């Protein structure tokens, strides 16, 4: 037995069993602390701050005066802090491990981005400051615009959209404005959307008042050109195409698709969510695209989902640049200015998307990422993203069933054929991944593939990380096939919470906390 | 005498003369998984074949229900709004979506009967 210099044992003589049966007095398990809801931590009677009563004042709120207490729990700063930190420790995050959510490009968020975004000249400016005092911030936006246009070859960029779907809306509103100016809004009603497009695409077209016409996928997972040729016509406003599409495949006929739509007088909206696969390799302009959003929170490594706000700038072709929303940047000699007023615009902006110019913090991070990689580095990003996805596709194909033959782009798509007759569904398989310490992949999407599992590793995973992930999935697939269904249908067994009843959550949602 | 038809979009129609009861097939309900929400068409609405007129949402996905033939909606199964699980329990019975009068019964000719649909879903 190991002993230290005073002869005291350095480890327990009989290591305890990992504590499976030990019931703790506090309810916490080791350092995994029990965390009740905020309503149980604080109470409405408590107040976390010490505010002096205001003497001799007259309330001028009139009708706006609060009639009933709001019953929010009062909390001290440490109570509130600990609550959220404890919850965050039960969460999965890109800073903790591989996050294979397909079509989401969950790549590492470099710390350099964070350092630069915290520079006071960027972090502490206010959107209502005089523009003469924020010339550096405007110059950064101008530089970012330059890079986005250089990468895509497009003619203009609208920076204000705040997410992918917001960007889609911006692009489609530009298209709508262009059609309206041609006096054709009454007759151009249809927007073609392939089955392999992002789910937000048809929603965006519908929100802009168009009718959706779905294009089926062919046997290779790409747009069925026969059907497209049949459906194209003078009533088509636009096509909304995702490229690479959500099957992880490059739309090989994209030039012909663009030509067909243009010849019919329509516009080509490209969903740029998967730009990470083609950046520096394919010039978007050359594909015939009229509008495309770029998710800075995917391709350009700014925090994603719960980690921070998104940003979805839209690049526009010459045909659409005039309709870009306010505010937009203009250069006046040595200085930059934001055109805020539609009436003062020399173009024909369709309107305004948001109160201010967009997500400054994301602009800083995205530009930091671009400049630290350089043009050669960004091209390498796409190459490595595609290489990593194909490495997983090749390794996982030993036990899992690829949805389509051949190589993929930046994400690998599997169907549930390998689970046939095992009693294990895609959902069960995904839940078992949680027990193995991985966030599940995107599942049941795209809809064109039965029981779809869409895996996007991104370029920031090392070969060792990919191998660990592949080994785990291969072992799970083998277990499912060898009849160990229970470890799947009961999963997750080891997570802080077991399988949640998502059916009941959707059918009878409880949207307000209530004392139980 | 009513007759049962199926569409390639996995809807069934129970047709009696020029009226039809429409729902989604047992096979489709099984594929969708637990149904959690249903949006039904307004009654007296006139629809053309292929129009999307209802929505069925499950834990896996949201899908559109298309008008299988042209006609006018005469009734909607409002009970589904509070009990969407009926679609899983009895898709081709109590889980019906809407009733309609058919404008042109010749549109039924392109649809499948029960045996053809069973073959169709085997693929």
Interface residues (C-beta under 8 A of the other chain):
Chain A: X212 X444 X445 X447 X502 X503 X506 X507
Chain B: X34 X36 X37 X52 X57 X59 X60 X61 X84 X85
